[in-house]
Amino acid sequence: MKNPQVRFPALLMGCFLLFFASCKKNTDVIAAAPTNTGGTGGGAVSSINIKDSVLLLTKDIYLWNNQIPSGFGVASYNDPAAIMTAIQPYSMEPGFPAAVDKWSFAMKKTEWDQMSGGMGTLGSTTAAGDFGFSVFFLAEGDLRVRLVEPNATAWQQGIKRGWRITAINGNTNITTGNSSFIVNAVYHSTGSTFTFQKPDGGTVSLACTAGNYAIKQVYLDTVYSINSKKIGYLVFNSFLGNINSINAEFQRVFSRFASEQVTDIVVDLRYNGGGYVVLAEQLCNYLVKSSANGGLMMTQTYNNQNSQNNQETNFRKAGTLNLGDIYFIVGRGTASASELVINNLKPYMEVKLLGPSATHGKPVGYFPIPVSDWYIFPVSFKTVNKDGQGNYYNGIPVNAQVADGLDKDWGDVNEASLASAIRKITSGSYLLREEEAVYNEPPAVRDGNERLNSTSLKLTIGTGKN
């Protein structure tokens, strides 16, 4: 996918060129400078009103720019982040009763450069980062560690997925009704004390200190030999980071799967909130069957004012795996670039989804636009697959609703979601027995986990490519 030649005012051209120079340093992406077709004239960004510049750019590139009222003003908003939130109600789509945009945002350049380069956090809003683990409710009153970053201090302290949290800073009210307290203590604090119950029943109290760390994208890759099947399992947690390094990881993983003669693949995207489109494309190229090579992968569309940027992307088959079926483990944390992979493959393969809920529902994307010391991210494009499908603002539904096995560590064949995928591959049924009741997430647990998951960004980031 080539970088769109988006029109920007001349007064921001120098800043935009500076962004792409730094982007190459952080992510090894080379992007072309945007075409300048006019604007408000010269002058440094520091000499103009930043908020007016944000509005000017947004009215040009926002996907629903024709819905922003002519009288919309920005003087009352504190900063670019507040303006991005304020435009969201002006995003009505046919067939949807309410505005669909929940994602337009702004971020200080220093924060974005750190996160986009793979130095991330799991939802923190503090400059110090966070503890390196995230949490979800397994059941009412049963809060579990859902993911621990291997390069974070939490991992060094021995914290593992599946550990139960029974107290935070001495507070034992660990319930869905106390989700706001949990969010603040886990993601917005520079230091908290947690009491954990381990799988063996033992308990430990640990004082955690916030920090920044390099996120691990390929969290786990392994192969299971079960009956006559060779099942490749890939846990992929983020499409952000150094693009060349992640591509090298893709090559390593899929070369391993091919050498071990994998017959089926399970891709775990349950907590993957997205990232760079170019990486989503590459994962598609490894997963798709060989007969799709050269076929249309997706169409990317901008608003009418920027229709010259519309583009099509075709498959370029990578690796030697040639499978007919593919299984994705998903949930409400599966968003943006992750959903893009699923949607792009559907016209070409039997794509099966399983997990506790439908995906997040974000068929749109954006790219960083610099304004002074900020980047703004107004939703700028939407994508559809070969069959024109892509309006999944309510999420992509699962084929089988099964629990997120938060009481088990990654790769445990008894973990509920992975076990269900393996059963389907080896026996034809997602359930242990056909008479089993389908998993139904309790409403309180669903709502509590929605609040816990609301801290994470859902990203589909357009980039340039050589």
TORNUDREN-314375 format. One record per atom (N, C-alpha, C, CB): residue in one letter; x, y, z. Coordinates in steps of 0.2 Angstrom, whole numbers, plus 5000, padded with zeros to 4 digits. Glycine has a CB too. Example, Ala and Ser with C-alpha at 12.3 -4.5 7.8 and 13.67 -1.06 7.14 Angstrom:
a506649725039;a506249785039;a506649845039;a505749785045;s506449895035;s506849955036;s506450005039;s507049975029;
// end
This chain:
m500449945000;m500050005000;m500450065000;m499550005006;k500450104995;k500850164995;k500550225000;k500850194988;n500950265002;n500750315006;n500350365002;n501350355009;p499750385005;p499250435002;p499550505001;p498650435005;q499550534995;q499750604994;q499250654997;q499950614987;v499150655003;v498650695006;v498750775005;v498450675013;r498350815004;r498450885004;r498450915011;r497850925000;f498950965012;f499050995018;f499251065017;f499550965023;p499051115021;p499151185020;p499951195020;p498851225026;a500151245017;a500851255016;a501251265023;a501051305011;l500851295027;l501251315034;l501351255038;l500751365037;l501151195036;l501251135040;l501751095036;l500651105042;m501951115030;m502351065026;m503051045029;m502451095019;g503351095032;g504051085035;g503951035041;g504351145037;c503451045045;c503351005050;c503150935048;c502751025055;f502750925043;f502650855040;f503250825038;f502050865035;l503650855034;l504250825032;l504750805037;l504650875027;l504750845043;l505150825049;l504850765052;l505150885054;f504150755052;f503850695055;f504150635051;f503150705054;f504150635044;f504350575041;f505050565041;f504150585033;a505450615042;a506150595044;a506250565050;a506550665044;s505850585055;s505950555062;s505650485062;s505650595067;c505050475058;c504750415057;c505150355055;c504150415052;k505650375050;k506150325047;k506550305053;k506550355041;k506750345057;k507250325063;k506850275067;k507450385066;n506250295069;n505850255074;n505650185071;n505350295077;t505350185065;t505050125063;t505250095056;t504350145063;d505850125054;d506050105047;d505550115042;d506350035048;v505150165042;v504650175037;v504850235033;v503950185040;i504850225026;i505050285022;i504350305018;i505550265017;a504150365020;a503550385017;a503650455012;a502950405022;a503250455007;a503350515003;a503050575006;a503050494996;a503350635004;a503050695007;a502350705003;a503450755005;p501850735007;p501250745004;p501250804999;p500750765009;t500750794994;t500750844989;t500450914992;t500250824983;n500750964991;n500451034993;n500051064988;n501051074995;t499351074989;t498951094984;t498651164986;t498451054982;g498951194991;g498651264993;g498651265000;g497951274990;g498451315003;g498351325011;g498351395013;g498951295014;t498551405019;t498451475022;t499051515021;t498251465029;g499551495018;g500151535017;g500751515022;g500051605018;g501251545022;g501851525025;g501851545033;g502451555023;g502351535036;g502351555043;g502551495047;g501751585045;a502851505053;a502951445057;a502351425061;a503551465062;v502351365063;v501751335067;v501651375073;v501751265068;s502251395076;s502251425083;s501851495083;s502851435086;s501851525077;s501551595076;s500851595075;s501951635071;i500451535074;i499751535073;i499451495078;i499651495066;n498751505078;n498351465083;n498351395082;n497651495083;i498651355086;i498651285085;i497951255084;i499051245091;k497451275088;k496851245088;k496451255081;k496351265094;d496651315079;d496351335072;d496651285067;d496451405070;s497251275067;s497651235063;s497351155063;s498351225064;v497251135069;v496951075070;v496251065066;v496851055077;l495851115067;l495151115064;l495251125056;l494751175066;l495751165054;l495851165047;l495951105043;l496351225045;l496451065047;l496651005044;l496150945045;l497250975048;t495750955050;t495250905051;t494650915046;t494950905058;k494450975044;k493950985040;k494150965033;k493751055039;d494850955032;d495050925025;d495050855025;d495750955024;i495350815030;i495450745029;i494950705033;i496150735032;y494550725038;y494150685042;y493650645037;y493750735047;l493550585038;l493150545034;l492450575033;l493150475036;w492150605038;w491450625038;w491550705038;w491050605044;n491950735035;n492050805035;n491450845033;n492650825031;n491050815029;n490450855027;n489950855032;n490150825020;q490050825038;q489550825043;q489750875048;q489450755046;i490350895048;i490550945053;i490251015052;i491350955053;p489851045057;p489451105056;p489951165054;p489051125062;s489651205049;s490051265047;s490251305053;s489651305041;g489851305058;g489951355064;g490351315069;g489351375066;f490551255068;f490951225073;f491551265075;f491151155071;g491651285081;g492251315084;g492651285089;g492051385087;v493251305089;v493751265094;v493951305100;v494351245090;a493751365100;a494051415105;a493951385112;a493751485105;s493351345113;s493251325120;s493551265122;s492451315121;y493951225117;y494251165119;y494951175121;y494251125113;n495151135126;n495851145129;n496451135125;n495851105136;d496351085121;d496951055117;d496751015111;d497451015121;p497150995107;p496950955101;p496650895103;p497550935097;a496750865108;a496450795111;a495750815112;a496750775117;a495550865115;a494850885116;a494450895109;a494750945121;i494850925105;i494450935098;i494350875095;i494950985094;m494750825095;m494650765092;m494050725095;m495350715092;t494050735101;t493450705104;t492750735102;t493450705112;a492850805101;a492250845100;a491950835093;a492350915101;i492450805088;i492150795081;i491850725081;i492750805076;q491950685085;q491650615085;q490950615084;q491850575091;p490550655087;p489750645085;p489550665078;p489450695090;y490050695074;y489850705067;y490150655063;y490150775065;s489850595064;s490150535060;s489550485059;s490750495064;m489050505057;m488450465056;m488550415049;m487750505055;e488350355050;e488450305044;e487750275043;e488950255046;p487550265037;p486850235035;p486850165039;p486750225028;g486250155042;g486150095045;g486350095052;g486450045042;f486650145055;f486850145062;f486450205065;f487650155062;p486150195071;p485750245074;p486150305078;p485350215079;a486850295079;a487250335082;a487850345079;a487350315090;a488250405081;a488850415078;a489350355079;a489150475081;v489750345074;v490150285074;v490850295076;v490150245067;d491150355076;d491850375077;d491950375085;d492050435074;k492350325087;k492550325094;k493250325095;k492250255098;w493650345089;w494350335089;w494750395088;w494450285084;s494450445084;s494950505083;s495250535089;s494450565079;f495850545089;f496250565095;f496850605093;f496450505099;a497150635099;a497750675098;a498250655103;a497650745098;m498850655102;m499350635107;m500050685106;m499550565106;k500350695111;k500950735111;k501450695107;k501250745118;k501850725103;k502350695098;k502850645102;k502750745095;t503050665108;t503550625111;t503250555113;t503750665118;e502550565115;e502250505117;e502150455111;e501550515121;w501950485106;w501750445100;w502450415097;w501450485095;d502950445097;d503550425094;d503850365098;d504150475094;q503650365105;q503850315109;q503450255108;q503850335116;m502750265108;m502350205107;m502350175100;m501650225109;s502450215095;s502450185088;s503050145087;s502350245083;g503550165090;g504250125089;g504250065093;g504750175091;g503750045097;g503749985101;g503849995108;g504149935098;m503950055110;m504050065117;m503350085120;m504650125119;g503050045123;g502350055124;g502150045131;g501850015120;t501450055132;t501150035139;t500550005137;t501050095143;l500149975142;l499549935141;l498949985143;l499549875145;g498950045142;g498450085143;g498550145148;g497850045146;s499150155150;s499350205155;s499250275152;s500050195157;t499150325156;t499150395154;t499650435158;t498450425155;t500050395161;t500650425165;t501250425161;t500750395172;a501650485162;a502250485158;a502750435160;a502650555159;a502650405166;a503150355169;a502950285166;a503050355176;g502350275162;g502150215159;g501750175164;g502750175158;d501750115164;d501350075168;d501750005171;d500750055165;f501349965174;f501749905177;f501849845172;f501249885183;g501649855166;g501749805161;g501249745161;g502449775162;f500749745165;f500249695164;f499549725164;f500249645170;s499049685161;s498349705160;s497949655164;s498149725153;v497349675165;v496849635169;v496149635166;v496849665176;f495849575167;f495149565165;f494749525170;f495149525158;f494149525171;f493749485175;f493549415172;f493049525177;l493749365175;l493549295173;l492849285175;l494049245177;a492649315181;a491949305184;a491849365188;a491849235187;e491249375191;e491149435195;e491549415202;e490349435197;g491949465204;g492449465209;g493049425208;g492049435215;d493149405202;d493749365200;d494149395195;d493549295198;l494649445197;l495049485193;l495649445191;l495149555196;r495849435185;r496449405183;r496949445179;r496249335179;v497549425180;v498049455175;v497949425168;v498749445178;r497849465163;r497749435157;r498349435152;r497149475153;l498849475153;l499449485149;l499949515153;l499249515142;v500549485153;v501149525156;v501649535150;v501449475161;e501949595150;e502449605145;e503149575147;e502449685143;p503449535143;p504149505145;p504649555147;p504349465140;n504649615144;n505149665145;n504949715151;n505349705139;a504449705154;a504149745159;a504449725166;a503449755159;t504349765171;t504549745178;t504149695181;t504549815182;a503449695179;a503049645181;a503249575180;a502349655178;w503549565174;w503749495172;w504349485176;w503949495164;q504849525177;q505449515181;q505249495188;q505849575181;q504649525191;q504449505197;q504049435198;q503949555200;g503949405192;g503749335192;g502949335190;g503849305198;i502649395189;i501949395188;i501749355182;i501649465188;k501249315182;k501049275176;k500249285174;k501249205177;r500149275168;r499449275166;r499049215170;r499349255158;g498449235172;g498049185176;g498049195183;g498349115174;w498549235186;w498549255193;w497949295195;w499249285195;r497649275200;r497049315203;r497249365207;r496549265206;i496949425206;i497149485211;i496549485216;i497149555206;t496749485222;t496349485228;t496249545232;t496449425233;a496849595231;a496849655234;a497249705230;a497049645241;i497049765230;i497449815227;i497549875232;i497149845220;n498149895234;n498249945239;n497849935245;n498150015236;g497849865247;g497449845253;g496649845252;g497549895258;n496449865246;n495749865245;n495549795242;n495549925240;t495049765246;t494849695244;t494249695240;t494749655250;n493949755238;n493349765234;n493549755227;n492949825236;i493649695225;i493949685218;i493349655214;i494549635218;t492849705212;t492249685209;t492149725203;t491649695214;t491649705198;t491549745192;t491249815194;t491049715188;g490949825199;g490649885201;g491249935204;g490149875207;n491849905205;n492349955207;n492949955202;n492749925213;s492649955195;s493149955190;s493550015189;s492749945183;s493250075191;s493550135190;s494150135195;s493150195192;f494150115201;f494650105205;f495250065203;f494450085212;i495050005200;i495449965197;i495849995191;i495149895195;v495550025187;v495850055181;v496350105183;v495350095176;n496150145188;n496650205191;n497250165194;n496350245196;a497150115198;a497750085201;a498150045197;a497450035207;v497850015191;v498249975187;v498650015181;v497849915184;y498250065178;y498550095173;y498750165174;y497950095167;h498450205179;h498550275179;h498950285186;h497950315180;s499350245188;s499650245195;s500450235193;s499450205200;t500850275197;t501550255196;t501850205201;t501950325197;g501350185206;g501550135211;g500950105214;g502050165216;s500850045214;s500350005218;s500549945220;s499649995213;t500249915226;t500349855229;t499749805227;t500449865236;f499949745225;f499449695223;f499549635227;f499449685215;t499049605229;t499049535232;t498749485227;t498549535239;f499149435225;f499049395220;f498949325223;f499549385215;q498449285220;q498349215222;q498649175216;q497649195224;k499149135217;k499349095211;k498949035210;k500149075213;p499048995204;p498648935202;p498748885208;p498948915196;d499348885211;d499348825216;d499048845223;d500148815217;g498748905223;g498348925229;g498748965234;g498148865233;g499448975233;g499849015237;g499749095235;g500549005235;t499949135240;t499749205239;t500449245239;t499249235244;v500449305236;v501049345236;v500849415235;v501649325231;s501149465239;s501049535238;s501649565235;s500849565245;l501549605230;l502049635227;l501949715226;l502249605220;a502449755227;a502449825226;a502649835218;a502849865231;c502249865214;c502449875207;c502549945206;c501849845202;t503049955202;t503250025200;t503150035192;t503950045202;a502850085190;a502750095183;a503450115179;a502250155182;g503450095173;g503950105169;g503850095161;g504550055171;n504250115157;n504150105150;n504550045148;n504350165146;y504350015142;y504749945140;y504549935133;y504449885145;a504949895130;a504849875123;a504349815123;a505549855120;i503749835119;i503249785119;i503449725115;i502649815116;k503249665116;k503349605112;k502749585108;k503549545117;q502849595101;q502349585097;q502149505096;q502449615090;v502649465094;v502549395094;v502649365101;v503049365088;y502049355104;y502149335111;y502249265112;y501449355115;l502049225107;l502149145108;l502049115101;l501649115113;d502449075099;d502349035093;d502548965094;d502649065086;t502048915093;t502248845094;t501848805090;t502048825102;v501948735090;v501648685086;v501448635090;v502148665080;y500848615089;y500548555093;y500448495088;y499848575097;s500648435090;s500448375086;s499948335090;s501148335085;i499348345087;i498748315090;i498348265085;i498248365093;n498348205087;n498048155082;n498448165075;n497248165081;s498148175070;s498448175063;s498648245061;s498148145058;k498548295066;k498548365064;k499248395067;k497948405067;k499448445063;k500048485066;k499748555066;k500648485061;i499648585072;i499248645073;i499748695075;i498748635078;g499848745071;g500248805072;g499848855076;g500548835066;y500148885082;y499848925086;y500248995087;y499648895093;l499949045085;l500349115085;l499949165089;l500449145078;v500249185095;v499949245099;v500249305096;v500049225106;f499949345093;f500149415090;f499849465094;f500149415083;n500249515097;n499949555102;n499849635100;n500249555108;s500249645094;s500249715092;s500549725085;s500649765097;f500249775081;f500449785075;f500849855075;f499949795070;l501149875081;l501549925082;l502249905083;l501349975087;g502749945081;g503449935083;g503849935077;g503549855085;n504449915077;n504949915071;n504749875066;n505649905073;i504549905060;i504249865055;i504649805052;i503949905049;n505349825051;n505749775048;n505849715053;n506449805047;s505849735060;s505949685065;s505349635065;s506149715072;i504749665065;i504149625065;i504149575059;i503549665066;n504249605053;n504249565047;n504749505047;n504449615041;a505349525051;a505849465052;a505549415056;a506449495055;e505149435061;e504749385066;e504249345062;e504449425071;f503849375057;f503449345053;f503749285049;f503049395048;q504349305046;q504749255042;q504949205046;q505349295039;r505149215052;r505449165056;r504849115058;r505749185063;v504249145060;v503749105063;v503449055057;v503149145066;f503349085051;f503049055046;f503549005043;f502749095041;s504149015043;s504648965041;s504648905045;s505348995040;r504548925052;r504548865057;r503948825055;r504548895064;f503348855054;f502748825053;f502748775047;f502148875053;a503048805042;a503148765036;a503648705037;a503448815030;s504148715040;s504648665041;s504348605045;s505348695044;e503948625050;e503548575054;e502948545051;e503448605061;q502848565045;q502248535041;q501648555044;q502348465039;v501548615046;v500848635050;v500248625045;v500848705052;t499748585047;t499148575043;t498548625045;t498848505045;d498648655051;d498148705053;d498448765057;d497548675057;i498148825057;i498448875060;i497848905065;i498748935056;v498048925071;v497648965075;v498049035077;v497448925082;v497749085075;v498049155076;v497649185082;v498049195070;d498049205087;d497749235093;d497849305093;d498049205100;l497249345092;l497249415092;l496849445097;l497049435085;r496649405102;r496149425107;r496249495110;r496049375112;y496949515111;y497049575114;y497449625110;y497449565121;n497449615103;n497849655099;n497349705096;n498049605093;g497549765098;g497149825097;g497349865090;g497249875102;g497849835086;g497949855080;g498649895079;g497449905078;g498749935074;g499349965073;g499449975065;g499949925075;y500049965062;y500149985056;y499849935050;y500949985054;v499549975046;v499149935040;v499649895036;v498849985035;v500249915035;v500749885031;v500949815035;v501449925031;l500949805041;l501049745045;l500449705044;l501249755052;a499849725044;a499249685043;a499249655036;a498649735044;e499449695031;e499549675025;e500049615024;e499749725020;q500549615028;q501049565027;q500849505031;q501749585030;l500449505036;l500249445040;l499749415035;l499849465046;c499249455032;c498849425027;c499149385021;c498449485024;n499749415019;n500149385014;n500449315016;n500649425011;y500549305022;y500849245025;y500249195026;y501149255031;l499649215028;l499149175030;l498649155024;l498649205035;v498649195018;v498149175013;v498449115009;v498149235008;k497949085006;k498149025002;k498449054995;k497548985000;s498849004992;s499249024986;s498849044980;s499748964984;s498249024980;s497849044974;s497649114974;s497248994973;a497649144980;a497449214980;a497949264978;a497249234988;n498549234977;n499149284975;n498949324969;n499749244973;g499049394970;g498849444964;g498149464965;g498949414958;g497649434969;g497049454970;g496949514974;g496649394973;l496349544974;l496249604977;l496149584985;l495549634975;m496649624989;m496549614996;m496049664999;m497249624999;m496149724997;m495649775000;m495649834996;m495849795008;t495149874997;t495149944995;t495049995000;t494549954990;q495450045000;q495550105005;q495250165002;q496250115007;t494750195005;t494350255003;t494350305007;t493650235001;y494550365005;y494550435008;y493850475007;y495150475007;n493750525010;n493150565009;n493250595002;n493150625014;n492650624999;n492550644992;n493150704991;n491850674991;q493350734996;q493750794995;q494450764993;q493750835001;n494650704995;n495250674995;n495250604991;n495550665002;s494750604986;s494650534983;s495250514978;s494050544979;q495650564977;q496250544973;q496750504977;q496650614971;n496650494983;n497050454988;n496750384988;n497150484994;n496150364985;n495950304986;n496350254982;n495150294982;q496450194985;q496850144982;q496650074984;q497550154985;e496950024979;e496849954980;e497449924982;e496549924974;t497449874986;t498049834988;t497949754986;t498149834995;n498349724983;n498349654980;n498749614985;n498549644973;f498549544985;f498949504989;f499549484985;f498549434990;r500149474989;r500749454987;r500949394991;r501349514987;k500749334990;k500849274994;k501549274997;k500649214990;a501649265003;a502249255006;a502349185010;a502449315012;g502849155010;g502949095013;g502649035009;g502649095020;t502648975011;t502448915007;t501848885010;t503048865007;l501648905016;l501048875019;l500448885014;l500848905026;n500048835013;n499448845009;n498848805012;n499648815002;l498548845016;l497948815020;l497248835018;l498048825028;g496748795019;g496148815017;g495748855022;g495748755014;d495848825029;d495448855034;d495948895039;d495148795038;i495748945043;i496148975047;i495648995053;i496449035044;y495948995059;y495549005065;y495849065069;y495548945070;f495449115071;f495649175075;f495349165082;f495449235071;i495749175087;i495449185093;i495349265094;i495849155099;v494749285096;v494649355096;v494249375102;v494249385090;g494149445103;g493749465108;g493649545108;g494049455115;r493349575113;r493249645112;r493949685111;r492849675118;g494449655113;g495149695112;g495449685105;g495649665117;t495049645101;t495349635094;t495049695090;t495049565091;a495449735087;a495249795084;a495749815078;a495249855089;s495449855074;s495749895069;s496149845064;s496249945072;a496849855065;a497249815060;a497149745061;a497949835061;s496949715067;s496849645068;s496149625064;s496749635075;e495649675065;e495049655061;e495149665054;e494449705063;l495649705051;l495749715044;l496049645042;l496249765043;v496449615045;v496749545043;v496149495042;v497249515048;i495749495047;i495149445047;i494749465041;i494749445053;n494549525040;n494049545034;n494349535028;n493849615035;n495049545027;n495349535020;n495449465018;n496049565021;l495449415023;l495549345021;l494849315020;l495849315027;k494349345022;k493649305022;k493449285015;k493149355024;p493549325009;p493349305003;p493749245000;p493449364998;y494349235003;y494749185000;y494849115004;y495449214999;m494649125010;m494749065015;m494149055019;m495449075019;e494148995022;e493648975028;e493949005034;e493548905028;v493649065036;v493949105042;v493449095047;v494049175040;k493749065053;k493249045059;k493549085065;k493348975060;l493049115068;l493249165074;l492849125080;l492949235073;l493249125086;l493049105092;l493249145098;l493149035093;g492949155103;g493149195109;g492449215112;g493549255106;p492549255118;p492049275122;p491549325119;p492349305128;s491749365114;s491349415111;s491549425104;s491349475115;a491149465100;a491249495094;a491949545095;a490749535091;t492249555089;t492749605089;t492549675091;t493149595083;h493049715091;h492849785093;h492449825088;h493549825094;g492649815082;g492249855077;g492449915074;g491549865079;k493049915071;k493349975068;k493649965061;k493950005073;p493249985056;p493449965049;p493750035046;p492849945045;v494050075050;v494250135048;v494950155051;v493850195050;g495350195048;g496050215050;g496250285049;g496450165047;y496850295051;y497150365051;y497850365051;y496850415057;f498150425051;f498850425051;f499050485055;f499250425044;p499650495057;p499850555062;p499950615057;p500550535065;i499650665060;i499650735056;i499950785062;i498950755054;p500550805060;p500850855065;p500550925066;p501650855064;v500450945072;v500251015073;v500651035079;v499551025074;s501151075078;s501551095084;s501851035087;s501151145089;d501851035094;d502150975097;d501650915098;d502350995104;w501050915094;w500550865094;w500550825087;w499850895095;y500250765088;y500050735082;y499250725083;y500350665081;i498850745078;i498150725078;i498050675073;i497750795076;f497450635075;f497250575071;f496550575070;f497450515075;p496350615066;p495650615064;p495550555059;p495350675060;v494950515060;v494850455056;v494850485049;v494150425058;s495250455044;s495350475038;s495150435032;s496050495037;f495150365033;f494950315028;f494650255030;f495650295024;k494250225026;k493950165028;k494150105023;k493150165028;t494050045025;t494249995020;t493749935020;t494949955023;v493749905014;v493349855012;v493749795009;v492649875008;n493449735009;n493849685006;n493649674999;n493749615010;k493849614996;k493649604989;k492949604987;k493949534987;d492549584992;d491849574991;d491449634993;d491549514995;g491849694995;g491549754997;g491249755004;g490949774992;q491449705008;q491249705015;q491749745019;q491249625017;g491449775024;g491949815029;g491549865033;g492349855025;n490949865034;n490549905038;n490449875045;n489849925034;y490949845048;y490849815054;y490949855060;y491249755054;y490549905060;y490549955066;y490349925073;y490150015065;n489949865072;n489649835078;n490149775080;n488949805077;g490649765076;g491149715077;g491049655072;g491049685084;i491549615072;i491449555068;i491249495072;i492149535064;p490649465071;p490449415076;p490849345076;p489649395074;v490749315081;v491149245082;v490749195079;v491349235089;n491049135077;n490749075075;n490549035081;n491149035070;a490949045086;a490849005092;a491049055098;a491248935093;q490549065103;q490649105108;q490949055114;q490049135111;v491549065116;v491849025121;v492249075125;v492348975118;a492349045131;a492649095137;a493449105135;a492649055143;d493649165137;d494349185138;d494649145144;d494449265138;g495049095143;g495249055148;g495849095152;g495548995146;l495549145156;l496049185160;l496349155166;l495649245163;d496149095167;d496449055173;d497049015171;d495949015176;k497149015164;k497748975161;k498249025158;k497448925156;d498848995158;d499349035155;d499349025147;d500049015157;w499749065143;w499749065136;w500048995134;w500149115133;g499648965129;g499948905126;g499648845129;g500648905126;d499348845135;d499048795139;d498448765135;d498848815146;v498548705133;v498048675128;v497348665132;v498248605126;n497348675138;n496748675142;n496448745143;n496848645149;e496748795140;e496448865141;e495848865136;e497048915138;a495348895139;a494648885135;a494648895128;a494148925139;s494948955126;s494848975119;s495348935114;s495049045118;l495948925117;l496348875113;l496148805112;l497048875116;a495848785118;a495648715118;a495048705113;a495448695125;s494648755113;s494048755109;s494248745101;s493548815110;a494748795100;a495048795093;a495348725091;a495548845092;i495648695096;i496048625094;i495448575093;i496448615100;r494948575098;r494448525097;r494048535090;r493848535103;k493948595088;k493648605081;k494048575076;k493448675080;i494748585076;i495148565071;i495248485071;i495848595072;t495248455077;t495348385078;t494748345078;t495748375084;s494148375080;s493548335080;s492948355077;s493348325088;g492948425075;g492448455071;g491948485076;g492048405067;s492048495082;s491648525087;s492048575091;s491248475091;y491748635092;y492048685096;y491948665104;y491748755095;l491448625105;l491248605112;l491548535114;l490548605113;l491648535120;l491948465123;l491348415121;l492048465130;r490748435122;r490148385121;r489648425117;r489948355127;e489348395113;e488848435109;e488248465114;e488548395104;e488148435119;e487648455124;e487848505128;e487348395128;e488448535128;e488648585132;e488348645131;e489448595132;a488148695136;a487948755134;a488448805131;a487648785141;v488248845127;v488648895124;v488848945129;v488348925117;y489448965129;y489749015134;y489349075133;y490449025133;n489149105139;n488749175139;n489049215144;n487949165140;e489449265142;e489749315147;e489249345151;e490249365143;p489249345157;p488749375162;p488849455160;p488949365169;p488249485160;p488249565159;p488649605163;p487549585159;a488749585170;a489149625174;a489849615172;a489049605181;v490049555171;v490749545168;v490949575162;v490849465168;r490449575157;r490549605151;r490649685152;r489949595146;d490149715156;d490249785157;d490849805160;d489649815161;g491049765165;g491649775169;g492349775164;g491749735175;n492349725160;n492849715155;n492849765150;n492849645152;e492249795148;e492249845143;e492649905146;e491549865142;r492449925153;r492849975156;r493549965157;r492549995163;l493749905158;l494449895159;l494849895152;l494549825162;n494449885147;n494749885140;n494749955137;n494449835136;s494349995140;s494250065137;s494950105137;s493750105140;t495450085141;t496050125141;t496550115135;t496450105148;s496450055132;s496850045126;s496650075120;s496949965125;l497150095116;l497050125109;l496850075104;l497650165107;k496450085100;k496250045094;k496450075088;k495450025094;l496950045085;l497350085079;l497350045073;l498050095082;t497250085067;t497350065061;t497750125058;t496750045056;i498450115057;i498850175056;i499150165048;i499450175060;g498950215044;g499250205037;g499950225037;g498850255033;t500350195033;t501050205033;t501350205026;t501550155037;g501950235025;g502250225018;g502650155018;g502650285017;k502750145012;k503150075010;k503550085004;k502650025009;n504150055005;n504650064999;n504350024993;n505350035001;
// end
